[in-house]
Amino acid sequence: MSKVKHRHSKERGRKRRTHYKAEAPSSSSCSQCGKLKQSHQICPYCGYYAGIQVKYIEAAEDRKARKEKKNKTS
Ligand SMILES: [Zn+2]
């Protein structure tokens, strides 16, 4: 392994790092529900991927109803 001969300045390192940027994840609209979702990922709103239901996603109203039911019993 070769060794670094000279240290370089903070400025030099910082200048190099100006090119390092965080990219926003690419997004596309869901073919099933049309909502914006991350590409190559299951839609978090309907659970579909490439036109196939992969995951069951409970609707917001159903979730609310279930929570209320749970609160009544306890
Ligand atoms: Zn969807």
N, CA, C, O and the ligand as a Tripos MOL2 file, in Angstrom:
@<TRIPOS>MOLECULE
protein
  297   295    75     0     0
PROTEIN
NO_CHARGES

@<TRIPOS>ATOM
      1 N           0.8430   -1.2080    0.0000 N.3       1 MET1
      2 CA          0.0000    0.0000    0.0000 C.3       1 MET1
      3 C           0.8720    1.2500    0.0000 C.2       1 MET1
      4 O           1.8210    1.3700    0.7750 O.2       1 MET1
      5 N           0.5330    2.1530   -0.8690 N.am      2 SER2
      6 CA          1.2580    3.4180   -0.8930 C.3       2 SER2
      7 C           0.7350    4.3350    0.2020 C.2       2 SER2
      8 O          -0.4080    4.2350    0.6470 O.2       2 SER2
      9 N           1.6080    5.2160    0.6090 N.am      3 LYS3
     10 CA          1.2410    6.1170    1.7020 C.3       3 LYS3
     11 C           1.0810    7.5420    1.1960 C.2       3 LYS3
     12 O           1.7410    7.9420    0.2380 O.2       3 LYS3
     13 N           0.2320    8.2840    1.8180 N.am      4 VAL4
     14 CA          0.0190    9.6870    1.4470 C.3       4 VAL4
     15 C           1.2660   10.4740    1.8440 C.2       4 VAL4
     16 O           1.7060   10.4090    2.9910 O.2       4 VAL4
     17 N           1.8330   11.2160    0.8960 N.am      5 LYS5
     18 CA          3.1160   11.8840    1.1260 C.3       5 LYS5
     19 C           2.9540   13.1670    1.9510 C.2       5 LYS5
     20 O           3.6970   13.4080    2.9020 O.2       5 LYS5
     21 N           1.9790   13.9690    1.5710 N.am      6 HIS6
     22 CA          1.7950   15.2400    2.2770 C.3       6 HIS6
     23 C           0.3400   15.4180    2.6870 C.2       6 HIS6
     24 O          -0.5830   14.9980    1.9890 O.2       6 HIS6
     25 N           0.1690   16.0410    3.8160 N.am      7 ARG7
     26 CA         -1.2050   16.3770    4.2030 C.3       7 ARG7
     27 C          -1.6500   17.5290    3.3220 C.2       7 ARG7
     28 O          -0.8320   18.3380    2.8860 O.2       7 ARG7
     29 N          -2.9310   17.6020    3.0630 N.am      8 HIS8
     30 CA         -3.3930   18.7720    2.3360 C.3       8 HIS8
     31 C          -4.3110   19.6040    3.2250 C.2       8 HIS8
     32 O          -4.8080   19.1440    4.2520 O.2       8 HIS8
     33 N          -4.5110   20.8210    2.8000 N.am      9 SER9
     34 CA         -5.2180   21.7910    3.6460 C.3       9 SER9
     35 C          -6.6930   21.4440    3.8150 C.2       9 SER9
     36 O          -7.2610   20.6570    3.0580 O.2       9 SER9
     37 N          -7.2960   22.0570    4.8350 N.am     10 LYS10
     38 CA         -8.7350   21.8970    5.0730 C.3      10 LYS10
     39 C          -9.5030   22.3960    3.8560 C.2      10 LYS10
     40 O         -10.5100   21.8210    3.4450 O.2      10 LYS10
     41 N          -8.9910   23.4870    3.2970 N.am     11 GLU11
     42 CA         -9.6490   24.1010    2.1390 C.3      11 GLU11
     43 C          -9.7270   23.1200    0.9690 C.2      11 GLU11
     44 O         -10.7520   23.0070    0.2970 O.2      11 GLU11
     45 N          -8.6310   22.4230    0.7490 N.am     12 ARG12
     46 CA         -8.6020   21.5040   -0.3930 C.3      12 ARG12
     47 C          -9.6470   20.3950   -0.2350 C.2      12 ARG12
     48 O         -10.3790   20.0560   -1.1640 O.2      12 ARG12
     49 N          -9.6800   19.8520    0.9720 N.am     13 GLY13
     50 CA        -10.6730   18.8040    1.2440 C.3      13 GLY13
     51 C         -12.0880   19.3240    1.1290 C.2      13 GLY13
     52 O         -12.9670   18.6640    0.5750 O.2      13 GLY13
     53 N         -12.2940   20.5090    1.6570 N.am     14 ARG14
     54 CA        -13.6300   21.1160    1.6340 C.3      14 ARG14
     55 C         -14.0610   21.4390    0.2150 C.2      14 ARG14
     56 O         -15.2270   21.2820   -0.1490 O.2      14 ARG14
     57 N         -13.0860   21.9010   -0.5930 N.am     15 LYS15
     58 CA        -13.3860   22.2170   -1.9970 C.3      15 LYS15
     59 C         -13.8280   20.9580   -2.7360 C.2      15 LYS15
     60 O         -14.7660   20.9890   -3.5320 O.2      15 LYS15
     61 N         -13.1390   19.8470   -2.4610 N.am     16 ARG16
     62 CA        -13.4890   18.5790   -3.1020 C.3      16 ARG16
     63 C         -14.8990   18.1680   -2.6910 C.2      16 ARG16
     64 O         -15.6860   17.6990   -3.5130 O.2      16 ARG16
     65 N         -15.2070   18.3500   -1.4040 N.am     17 ARG17
     66 CA        -16.4940   17.9020   -0.8800 C.3      17 ARG17
     67 C         -17.6760   18.7710   -1.3080 C.2      17 ARG17
     68 O         -18.8260   18.4110   -1.0560 O.2      17 ARG17
     69 N         -17.4080   19.9130   -1.9530 N.am     18 THR18
     70 CA        -18.5240   20.7270   -2.4330 C.3      18 THR18
     71 C         -19.3340   19.9790   -3.4950 C.2      18 THR18
     72 O         -20.4880   20.3210   -3.7540 O.2      18 THR18
     73 N         -18.7310   18.9630   -4.1030 N.am     19 HIS19
     74 CA        -19.4250   18.1810   -5.1380 C.3      19 HIS19
     75 C         -20.2620   17.0540   -4.5500 C.2      19 HIS19
     76 O         -21.0450   16.4300   -5.2660 O.2      19 HIS19
     77 N         -20.1090   16.7840   -3.2550 N.am     20 TYR20
     78 CA        -20.8970   15.7230   -2.6140 C.3      20 TYR20
     79 C         -22.2590   16.3040   -2.2750 C.2      20 TYR20
     80 O         -22.3630   17.2300   -1.4710 O.2      20 TYR20
     81 N         -23.2780   15.7730   -2.8750 N.am     21 LYS21
     82 CA        -24.6270   16.2600   -2.5930 C.3      21 LYS21
     83 C         -25.5710   15.1020   -2.3640 C.2      21 LYS21
     84 O         -25.4500   14.0430   -2.9800 O.2      21 LYS21
     85 N         -26.5000   15.3210   -1.4790 N.am     22 ALA22
     86 CA        -27.5350   14.3180   -1.2490 C.3      22 ALA22
     87 C         -28.6120   14.5050   -2.3070 C.2      22 ALA22
     88 O         -29.1350   15.6030   -2.4940 O.2      22 ALA22
     89 N         -28.9310   13.4230   -2.9890 N.am     23 GLU23
     90 CA        -29.9590   13.5030   -4.0270 C.3      23 GLU23
     91 C         -31.3070   13.0810   -3.4520 C.2      23 GLU23
     92 O         -31.3930   12.1560   -2.6450 O.2      23 GLU23
     93 N         -32.3320   13.7620   -3.8730 N.am     24 ALA24
     94 CA        -33.6730   13.3750   -3.4470 C.3      24 ALA24
     95 C         -34.0410   12.0670   -4.1360 C.2      24 ALA24
     96 O         -33.7380   11.8880   -5.3160 O.2      24 ALA24
     97 N         -34.7010   11.1330   -3.4090 N.am     25 PRO25
     98 CA        -35.0660    9.8810   -4.0450 C.3      25 PRO25
     99 C         -36.0430   10.1180   -5.2040 C.2      25 PRO25
    100 O         -36.9730   10.9170   -5.0990 O.2      25 PRO25
    101 N         -35.8100    9.4120   -6.2960 N.am     26 SER26
    102 CA        -36.6710    9.6020   -7.4670 C.3      26 SER26
    103 C         -38.0770    9.0720   -7.1810 C.2      26 SER26
    104 O         -38.2570    8.0370   -6.5400 O.2      26 SER26
    105 N         -39.0410    9.7990   -7.6660 N.am     27 SER27
    106 CA        -40.4220    9.3860   -7.4080 C.3      27 SER27
    107 C         -41.2100    9.3080   -8.7020 C.2      27 SER27
    108 O         -40.8930    9.9760   -9.6870 O.2      27 SER27
    109 N         -42.2330    8.4890   -8.6790 N.am     28 SER28
    110 CA        -43.1280    8.3590   -9.8300 C.3      28 SER28
    111 C         -44.5410    8.2130   -9.3000 C.2      28 SER28
    112 O         -44.7410    7.9570   -8.1130 O.2      28 SER28
    113 N         -45.5140    8.3750  -10.1700 N.am     29 SER29
    114 CA        -46.8900    8.2390   -9.7070 C.3      29 SER29
    115 C         -47.3100    6.7750   -9.8020 C.2      29 SER29
    116 O         -46.9020    6.0570  -10.7150 O.2      29 SER29
    117 N         -48.1250    6.3500   -8.8540 N.am     30 CYS30
    118 CA        -48.6000    4.9680   -8.7890 C.3      30 CYS30
    119 C         -49.5670    4.6980   -9.9370 C.2      30 CYS30
    120 O         -50.4470    5.5100  -10.2260 O.2      30 CYS30
    121 N         -49.3920    3.5370  -10.5950 N.am     31 SER31
    122 CA        -50.2730    3.1940  -11.7180 C.3      31 SER31
    123 C         -51.6640    2.7860  -11.2290 C.2      31 SER31
    124 O         -52.6290    2.8110  -11.9930 O.2      31 SER31
    125 N         -51.7590    2.4110   -9.9480 N.am     32 GLN32
    126 CA        -53.0350    1.9500   -9.3970 C.3      32 GLN32
    127 C         -53.8530    3.1070   -8.8280 C.2      32 GLN32
    128 O         -55.0160    3.2900   -9.1880 O.2      32 GLN32
    129 N         -53.2400    3.8840   -7.9380 N.am     33 CYS33
    130 CA        -54.0010    4.9530   -7.2720 C.3      33 CYS33
    131 C         -53.5760    6.3540   -7.7280 C.2      33 CYS33
    132 O         -54.2480    7.3340   -7.4080 O.2      33 CYS33
    133 N         -52.4730    6.4590   -8.4680 N.am     34 GLY34
    134 CA        -52.0480    7.7470   -9.0160 C.3      34 GLY34
    135 C         -51.3160    8.6570   -8.0580 C.2      34 GLY34
    136 O         -50.9280    9.7660   -8.4250 O.2      34 GLY34
    137 N         -51.1210    8.1960   -6.8180 N.am     35 LYS35
    138 CA        -50.4090    9.0260   -5.8420 C.3      35 LYS35
    139 C         -48.9120    8.9430   -6.0930 C.2      35 LYS35
    140 O         -48.4180    7.9880   -6.6930 O.2      35 LYS35
    141 N         -48.1980    9.9630   -5.6240 N.am     36 LEU36
    142 CA        -46.7560   10.0040   -5.7940 C.3      36 LEU36
    143 C         -46.1000    8.9930   -4.8600 C.2      36 LEU36
    144 O         -46.3590    8.9900   -3.6560 O.2      36 LEU36
    145 N         -45.2610    8.1480   -5.4130 N.am     37 LYS37
    146 CA        -44.5700    7.1450   -4.6010 C.3      37 LYS37
    147 C         -43.1270    7.0460   -5.0500 C.2      37 LYS37
    148 O         -42.7640    7.5600   -6.1090 O.2      37 LYS37
    149 N         -42.2950    6.3790   -4.2420 N.am     38 GLN38
    150 CA        -40.9040    6.1850   -4.6130 C.3      38 GLN38
    151 C         -40.8380    5.1360   -5.7170 C.2      38 GLN38
    152 O         -41.5000    4.1020   -5.6250 O.2      38 GLN38
    153 N         -40.0430    5.3900   -6.7650 N.am     39 SER39
    154 CA        -39.9810    4.4220   -7.8610 C.3      39 SER39
    155 C         -39.2710    3.1440   -7.4160 C.2      39 SER39
    156 O         -38.3920    3.1790   -6.5550 O.2      39 SER39
    157 N         -39.6560    2.0330   -8.0050 N.am     40 HIS40
    158 CA        -39.1510    0.6920   -7.6990 C.3      40 HIS40
    159 C         -39.4750    0.2650   -6.2660 C.2      40 HIS40
    160 O         -38.7670   -0.5530   -5.6780 O.2      40 HIS40
    161 N         -40.5400    0.8220   -5.7190 N.am     41 GLN41
    162 CA        -40.9660    0.4720   -4.3610 C.3      41 GLN41
    163 C         -42.4760    0.1920   -4.3850 C.2      41 GLN41
    164 O         -43.1980    0.6860   -5.2510 O.2      41 GLN41
    165 N         -42.9310   -0.6050   -3.4220 N.am     42 ILE42
    166 CA        -44.3700   -0.8490   -3.2960 C.3      42 ILE42
    167 C         -45.0370    0.4700   -2.9290 C.2      42 ILE42
    168 O         -44.5000    1.2420   -2.1340 O.2      42 ILE42
    169 N         -46.1970    0.7260   -3.5010 N.am     43 CYS43
    170 CA        -46.9220    1.9560   -3.1820 C.3      43 CYS43
    171 C         -47.3750    1.9040   -1.7180 C.2      43 CYS43
    172 O         -48.0530    0.9550   -1.3240 O.2      43 CYS43
    173 N         -47.0150    2.9040   -0.9070 N.am     44 PRO44
    174 CA        -47.4070    2.8770    0.5120 C.3      44 PRO44
    175 C         -48.8900    3.1590    0.7410 C.2      44 PRO44
    176 O         -49.3960    2.9660    1.8470 O.2      44 PRO44
    177 N         -49.5890    3.6150   -0.3000 N.am     45 TYR45
    178 CA        -51.0000    3.9740   -0.1520 C.3      45 TYR45
    179 C         -51.9400    2.8320   -0.5160 C.2      45 TYR45
    180 O         -52.9610    2.6380    0.1430 O.2      45 TYR45
    181 N         -51.6010    2.0670   -1.5690 N.am     46 CYS46
    182 CA        -52.4920    0.9840   -1.9780 C.3      46 CYS46
    183 C         -51.8400   -0.3960   -1.9370 C.2      46 CYS46
    184 O         -52.5310   -1.4050   -2.0830 O.2      46 CYS46
    185 N         -50.5270   -0.4570   -1.7410 N.am     47 GLY47
    186 CA        -49.8400   -1.7420   -1.6250 C.3      47 GLY47
    187 C         -49.6120   -2.4560   -2.9480 C.2      47 GLY47
    188 O         -49.3300   -3.6540   -2.9630 O.2      47 GLY47
    189 N         -49.7300   -1.7320   -4.0620 N.am     48 TYR48
    190 CA        -49.5400   -2.3350   -5.3730 C.3      48 TYR48
    191 C         -48.1260   -2.1010   -5.8800 C.2      48 TYR48
    192 O         -47.5050   -1.0780   -5.5910 O.2      48 TYR48
    193 N         -47.6330   -3.0670   -6.6380 N.am     49 TYR49
    194 CA        -46.3660   -2.8900   -7.3390 C.3      49 TYR49
    195 C         -46.5130   -3.5210   -8.7120 C.2      49 TYR49
    196 O         -46.8480   -4.7010   -8.8100 O.2      49 TYR49
    197 N         -46.2710   -2.7690   -9.7670 N.am     50 ALA50
    198 CA        -46.3860   -3.2210  -11.1610 C.3      50 ALA50
    199 C         -47.7490   -3.8650  -11.4320 C.2      50 ALA50
    200 O         -47.8400   -4.8870  -12.1120 O.2      50 ALA50
    201 N         -48.8030   -3.2520  -10.8920 N.am     51 GLY51
    202 CA        -50.1650   -3.7200  -11.1520 C.3      51 GLY51
    203 C         -50.5990   -4.9210  -10.3530 C.2      51 GLY51
    204 O         -51.6930   -5.4410  -10.5720 O.2      51 GLY51
    205 N         -49.7680   -5.3810   -9.4230 N.am     52 ILE52
    206 CA        -50.1220   -6.5390   -8.6060 C.3      52 ILE52
    207 C         -50.1850   -6.1010   -7.1510 C.2      52 ILE52
    208 O         -49.3090   -5.3790   -6.6760 O.2      52 ILE52
    209 N         -51.2350   -6.5440   -6.4350 N.am     53 GLN53
    210 CA        -51.3080   -6.2010   -5.0190 C.3      53 GLN53
    211 C         -50.3310   -7.0830   -4.2550 C.2      53 GLN53
    212 O         -50.4560   -8.3080   -4.2330 O.2      53 GLN53
    213 N         -49.3650   -6.4370   -3.6360 N.am     54 VAL54
    214 CA        -48.3060   -7.1590   -2.9370 C.3      54 VAL54
    215 C         -48.5720   -7.1370   -1.4360 C.2      54 VAL54
    216 O         -48.2330   -8.0740   -0.7120 O.2      54 VAL54
    217 N         -49.1840   -6.0510   -0.9890 N.am     55 LYS55
    218 CA        -49.3640   -5.8350    0.4430 C.3      55 LYS55
    219 C         -50.7630   -5.2870    0.6730 C.2      55 LYS55
    220 O         -51.2620   -4.4940   -0.1260 O.2      55 LYS55
    221 N         -51.4030   -5.7120    1.7730 N.am     56 TYR56
    222 CA        -52.7110   -5.1650    2.0820 C.3      56 TYR56
    223 C         -52.5160   -3.9030    2.9140 C.2      56 TYR56
    224 O         -51.9300   -3.9530    3.9960 O.2      56 TYR56
    225 N         -53.0080   -2.7710    2.4090 N.am     57 ILE57
    226 CA        -52.9250   -1.5080    3.1310 C.3      57 ILE57
    227 C         -54.3280   -1.1470    3.6070 C.2      57 ILE57
    228 O         -55.2570   -0.9920    2.8130 O.2      57 ILE57
    229 N         -54.4520   -1.0210    4.9080 N.am     58 GLU58
    230 CA        -55.7390   -0.6710    5.5040 C.3      58 GLU58
    231 C         -56.0740    0.7880    5.1900 C.2      58 GLU58
    232 O         -55.2300    1.6720    5.3420 O.2      58 GLU58
    233 N         -57.2890    1.0300    4.7600 N.am     59 ALA59
    234 CA        -57.7220    2.4010    4.4670 C.3      59 ALA59
    235 C         -57.7650    3.2140    5.7530 C.2      59 ALA59
    236 O         -57.9880    2.6690    6.8340 O.2      59 ALA59
    237 N         -57.5500    4.5160    5.6320 N.am     60 ALA60
    238 CA        -57.4880    5.4030    6.7980 C.3      60 ALA60
    239 C         -58.7660    5.3300    7.6290 C.2      60 ALA60
    240 O         -58.7110    5.3710    8.8580 O.2      60 ALA60
    241 N         -59.9230    5.2210    6.9610 N.am     61 GLU61
    242 CA        -61.2120    5.1680    7.6830 C.3      61 GLU61
    243 C         -61.3210    3.8630    8.4730 C.2      61 GLU61
    244 O         -61.7800    3.8490    9.6150 O.2      61 GLU61
    245 N         -60.8880    2.7590    7.8380 N.am     62 ASP62
    246 CA        -60.9380    1.4630    8.5090 C.3      62 ASP62
    247 C         -60.0550    1.4600    9.7520 C.2      62 ASP62
    248 O         -60.4090    0.8960   10.7880 O.2      62 ASP62
    249 N         -58.8990    2.1020    9.6220 N.am     63 ARG63
    250 CA        -57.9520    2.1620   10.7290 C.3      63 ARG63
    251 C         -58.5620    2.9380   11.8920 C.2      63 ARG63
    252 O         -58.4340    2.5620   13.0570 O.2      63 ARG63
    253 N         -59.2220    4.0210   11.5360 N.am     64 LYS64
    254 CA        -59.8570    4.8780   12.5320 C.3      64 LYS64
    255 C         -60.9530    4.1090   13.2670 C.2      64 LYS64
    256 O         -61.0630    4.1710   14.4910 O.2      64 LYS64
    257 N         -61.7670    3.3780   12.4890 N.am     65 ALA65
    258 CA        -62.8700    2.6060   13.0540 C.3      65 ALA65
    259 C         -62.3470    1.5240   13.9940 C.2      65 ALA65
    260 O         -62.9120    1.2860   15.0610 O.2      65 ALA65
    261 N         -61.2630    0.8770   13.5820 N.am     66 ARG66
    262 CA        -60.6750   -0.1860   14.3890 C.3      66 ARG66
    263 C         -60.1340    0.3720   15.7080 C.2      66 ARG66
    264 O         -60.2800   -0.2490   16.7610 O.2      66 ARG66
    265 N         -59.5210    1.5280   15.6380 N.am     67 LYS67
    266 CA        -58.9710    2.1720   16.8320 C.3      67 LYS67
    267 C         -60.0720    2.5260   17.8170 C.2      67 LYS67
    268 O         -59.9360    2.3250   19.0240 O.2      67 LYS67
    269 N         -61.1740    3.0590   17.2770 N.am     68 GLU68
    270 CA        -62.3100    3.4340   18.1320 C.3      68 GLU68
    271 C         -62.9000    2.2200   18.8160 C.2      68 GLU68
    272 O         -63.2680    2.2680   19.9900 O.2      68 GLU68
    273 N         -62.9880    1.1210   18.0650 N.am     69 LYS69
    274 CA        -63.5150   -0.1400   18.5820 C.3      69 LYS69
    275 C         -62.6360   -0.6190   19.7440 C.2      69 LYS69
    276 O         -63.1290   -1.0610   20.7820 O.2      69 LYS69
    277 N         -61.3470   -0.5180   19.5360 N.am     70 LYS70
    278 CA        -60.3730   -0.9600   20.5270 C.3      70 LYS70
    279 C         -60.5040   -0.1230   21.7970 C.2      70 LYS70
    280 O         -60.4450   -0.6550   22.9050 O.2      70 LYS70
    281 N         -60.6780    1.1700   21.6320 N.am     71 ASN71
    282 CA        -60.7940    2.0630   22.7760 C.3      71 ASN71
    283 C         -62.0760    1.8140   23.5780 C.2      71 ASN71
    284 O         -62.0920    1.9980   24.7950 O.2      71 ASN71
    285 N         -63.1420    1.3990   22.9020 N.am     72 LYS72
    286 CA        -64.4180    1.1320   23.5650 C.3      72 LYS72
    287 C         -64.3300   -0.0760   24.4920 C.2      72 LYS72
    288 O         -64.8710   -0.0580   25.5980 O.2      72 LYS72
    289 N         -63.6380   -1.1360   24.0350 N.am     73 THR73
    290 CA        -63.5370   -2.3790   24.7960 C.3      73 THR73
    291 C         -62.6650   -2.2000   26.0440 C.2      73 THR73
    292 O         -62.9330   -2.8140   27.0760 O.2      73 THR73
    293 N         -61.6360   -1.3740   25.9560 N.am     74 SER74
    294 CA        -60.7250   -1.2160   27.1000 C.3      74 SER74
    295 C         -61.1430   -0.0900   28.0330 C.2      74 SER74
    296 O         -60.4750    0.1610   29.0360 O.2      74 SER74
    297 ZN        -50.8700    3.2460   -5.1590 Zn       75 ZN75
@<TRIPOS>BOND
     1     1     2 1
     2     2     3 1
     3     3     4 2
     4     3     5 am
     5     5     6 1
     6     6     7 1
     7     7     8 2
     8     7     9 am
     9     9    10 1
    10    10    11 1
    11    11    12 2
    12    11    13 am
    13    13    14 1
    14    14    15 1
    15    15    16 2
    16    15    17 am
    17    17    18 1
    18    18    19 1
    19    19    20 2
    20    19    21 am
    21    21    22 1
    22    22    23 1
    23    23    24 2
    24    23    25 am
    25    25    26 1
    26    26    27 1
    27    27    28 2
    28    27    29 am
    29    29    30 1
    30    30    31 1
    31    31    32 2
    32    31    33 am
    33    33    34 1
    34    34    35 1
    35    35    36 2
    36    35    37 am
    37    37    38 1
    38    38    39 1
    39    39    40 2
    40    39    41 am
    41    41    42 1
    42    42    43 1
    43    43    44 2
    44    43    45 am
    45    45    46 1
    46    46    47 1
    47    47    48 2
    48    47    49 am
    49    49    50 1
    50    50    51 1
    51    51    52 2
    52    51    53 am
    53    53    54 1
    54    54    55 1
    55    55    56 2
    56    55    57 am
    57    57    58 1
    58    58    59 1
    59    59    60 2
    60    59    61 am
    61    61    62 1
    62    62    63 1
    63    63    64 2
    64    63    65 am
    65    65    66 1
    66    66    67 1
    67    67    68 2
    68    67    69 am
    69    69    70 1
    70    70    71 1
    71    71    72 2
    72    71    73 am
    73    73    74 1
    74    74    75 1
    75    75    76 2
    76    75    77 am
    77    77    78 1
    78    78    79 1
    79    79    80 2
    80    79    81 am
    81    81    82 1
    82    82    83 1
    83    83    84 2
    84    83    85 am
    85    85    86 1
    86    86    87 1
    87    87    88 2
    88    87    89 am
    89    89    90 1
    90    90    91 1
    91    91    92 2
    92    91    93 am
    93    93    94 1
    94    94    95 1
    95    95    96 2
    96    95    97 am
    97    97    98 1
    98    98    99 1
    99    99   100 2
   100    99   101 am
   101   101   102 1
   102   102   103 1
   103   103   104 2
   104   103   105 am
   105   105   106 1
   106   106   107 1
   107   107   108 2
   108   107   109 am
   109   109   110 1
   110   110   111 1
   111   111   112 2
   112   111   113 am
   113   113   114 1
   114   114   115 1
   115   115   116 2
   116   115   117 am
   117   117   118 1
   118   118   119 1
   119   119   120 2
   120   119   121 am
   121   121   122 1
   122   122   123 1
   123   123   124 2
   124   123   125 am
   125   125   126 1
   126   126   127 1
   127   127   128 2
   128   127   129 am
   129   129   130 1
   130   130   131 1
   131   131   132 2
   132   131   133 am
   133   133   134 1
   134   134   135 1
   135   135   136 2
   136   135   137 am
   137   137   138 1
   138   138   139 1
   139   139   140 2
   140   139   141 am
   141   141   142 1
   142   142   143 1
   143   143   144 2
   144   143   145 am
   145   145   146 1
   146   146   147 1
   147   147   148 2
   148   147   149 am
   149   149   150 1
   150   150   151 1
   151   151   152 2
   152   151   153 am
   153   153   154 1
   154   154   155 1
   155   155   156 2
   156   155   157 am
   157   157   158 1
   158   158   159 1
   159   159   160 2
   160   159   161 am
   161   161   162 1
   162   162   163 1
   163   163   164 2
   164   163   165 am
   165   165   166 1
   166   166   167 1
   167   167   168 2
   168   167   169 am
   169   169   170 1
   170   170   171 1
   171   171   172 2
   172   171   173 am
   173   173   174 1
   174   174   175 1
   175   175   176 2
   176   175   177 am
   177   177   178 1
   178   178   179 1
   179   179   180 2
   180   179   181 am
   181   181   182 1
   182   182   183 1
   183   183   184 2
   184   183   185 am
   185   185   186 1
   186   186   187 1
   187   187   188 2
   188   187   189 am
   189   189   190 1
   190   190   191 1
   191   191   192 2
   192   191   193 am
   193   193   194 1
   194   194   195 1
   195   195   196 2
   196   195   197 am
   197   197   198 1
   198   198   199 1
   199   199   200 2
   200   199   201 am
   201   201   202 1
   202   202   203 1
   203   203   204 2
   204   203   205 am
   205   205   206 1
   206   206   207 1
   207   207   208 2
   208   207   209 am
   209   209   210 1
   210   210   211 1
   211   211   212 2
   212   211   213 am
   213   213   214 1
   214   214   215 1
   215   215   216 2
   216   215   217 am
   217   217   218 1
   218   218   219 1
   219   219   220 2
   220   219   221 am
   221   221   222 1
   222   222   223 1
   223   223   224 2
   224   223   225 am
   225   225   226 1
   226   226   227 1
   227   227   228 2
   228   227   229 am
   229   229   230 1
   230   230   231 1
   231   231   232 2
   232   231   233 am
   233   233   234 1
   234   234   235 1
   235   235   236 2
   236   235   237 am
   237   237   238 1
   238   238   239 1
   239   239   240 2
   240   239   241 am
   241   241   242 1
   242   242   243 1
   243   243   244 2
   244   243   245 am
   245   245   246 1
   246   246   247 1
   247   247   248 2
   248   247   249 am
   249   249   250 1
   250   250   251 1
   251   251   252 2
   252   251   253 am
   253   253   254 1
   254   254   255 1
   255   255   256 2
   256   255   257 am
   257   257   258 1
   258   258   259 1
   259   259   260 2
   260   259   261 am
   261   261   262 1
   262   262   263 1
   263   263   264 2
   264   263   265 am
   265   265   266 1
   266   266   267 1
   267   267   268 2
   268   267   269 am
   269   269   270 1
   270   270   271 1
   271   271   272 2
   272   271   273 am
   273   273   274 1
   274   274   275 1
   275   275   276 2
   276   275   277 am
   277   277   278 1
   278   278   279 1
   279   279   280 2
   280   279   281 am
   281   281   282 1
   282   282   283 1
   283   283   284 2
   284   283   285 am
   285   285   286 1
   286   286   287 1
   287   287   288 2
   288   287   289 am
   289   289   290 1
   290   290   291 1
   291   291   292 2
   292   291   293 am
   293   293   294 1
   294   294   295 1
   295   295   296 2
@<TRIPOS>SUBSTRUCTURE
     1 MET1         2 RESIDUE 1 A MET
     2 SER2         6 RESIDUE 1 A SER
     3 LYS3        10 RESIDUE 1 A LYS
     4 VAL4        14 RESIDUE 1 A VAL
     5 LYS5        18 RESIDUE 1 A LYS
     6 HIS6        22 RESIDUE 1 A HIS
     7 ARG7        26 RESIDUE 1 A ARG
     8 HIS8        30 RESIDUE 1 A HIS
     9 SER9        34 RESIDUE 1 A SER
    10 LYS10       38 RESIDUE 1 A LYS
    11 GLU11       42 RESIDUE 1 A GLU
    12 ARG12       46 RESIDUE 1 A ARG
    13 GLY13       50 RESIDUE 1 A GLY
    14 ARG14       54 RESIDUE 1 A ARG
    15 LYS15       58 RESIDUE 1 A LYS
    16 ARG16       62 RESIDUE 1 A ARG
    17 ARG17       66 RESIDUE 1 A ARG
    18 THR18       70 RESIDUE 1 A THR
    19 HIS19       74 RESIDUE 1 A HIS
    20 TYR20       78 RESIDUE 1 A TYR
    21 LYS21       82 RESIDUE 1 A LYS
    22 ALA22       86 RESIDUE 1 A ALA
    23 GLU23       90 RESIDUE 1 A GLU
    24 ALA24       94 RESIDUE 1 A ALA
    25 PRO25       98 RESIDUE 1 A PRO
    26 SER26      102 RESIDUE 1 A SER
    27 SER27      106 RESIDUE 1 A SER
    28 SER28      110 RESIDUE 1 A SER
    29 SER29      114 RESIDUE 1 A SER
    30 CYS30      118 RESIDUE 1 A CYS
    31 SER31      122 RESIDUE 1 A SER
    32 GLN32      126 RESIDUE 1 A GLN
    33 CYS33      130 RESIDUE 1 A CYS
    34 GLY34      134 RESIDUE 1 A GLY
    35 LYS35      138 RESIDUE 1 A LYS
    36 LEU36      142 RESIDUE 1 A LEU
    37 LYS37      146 RESIDUE 1 A LYS
    38 GLN38      150 RESIDUE 1 A GLN
    39 SER39      154 RESIDUE 1 A SER
    40 HIS40      158 RESIDUE 1 A HIS
    41 GLN41      162 RESIDUE 1 A GLN
    42 ILE42      166 RESIDUE 1 A ILE
    43 CYS43      170 RESIDUE 1 A CYS
    44 PRO44      174 RESIDUE 1 A PRO
    45 TYR45      178 RESIDUE 1 A TYR
    46 CYS46      182 RESIDUE 1 A CYS
    47 GLY47      186 RESIDUE 1 A GLY
    48 TYR48      190 RESIDUE 1 A TYR
    49 TYR49      194 RESIDUE 1 A TYR
    50 ALA50      198 RESIDUE 1 A ALA
    51 GLY51      202 RESIDUE 1 A GLY
    52 ILE52      206 RESIDUE 1 A ILE
    53 GLN53      210 RESIDUE 1 A GLN
    54 VAL54      214 RESIDUE 1 A VAL
    55 LYS55      218 RESIDUE 1 A LYS
    56 TYR56      222 RESIDUE 1 A TYR
    57 ILE57      226 RESIDUE 1 A ILE
    58 GLU58      230 RESIDUE 1 A GLU
    59 ALA59      234 RESIDUE 1 A ALA
    60 ALA60      238 RESIDUE 1 A ALA
    61 GLU61      242 RESIDUE 1 A GLU
    62 ASP62      246 RESIDUE 1 A ASP
    63 ARG63      250 RESIDUE 1 A ARG
    64 LYS64      254 RESIDUE 1 A LYS
    65 ALA65      258 RESIDUE 1 A ALA
    66 ARG66      262 RESIDUE 1 A ARG
    67 LYS67      266 RESIDUE 1 A LYS
    68 GLU68      270 RESIDUE 1 A GLU
    69 LYS69      274 RESIDUE 1 A LYS
    70 LYS70      278 RESIDUE 1 A LYS
    71 ASN71      282 RESIDUE 1 A ASN
    72 LYS72      286 RESIDUE 1 A LYS
    73 THR73      290 RESIDUE 1 A THR
    74 SER74      294 RESIDUE 1 A SER
    75 ZN75       297 GROUP 0 **** ****
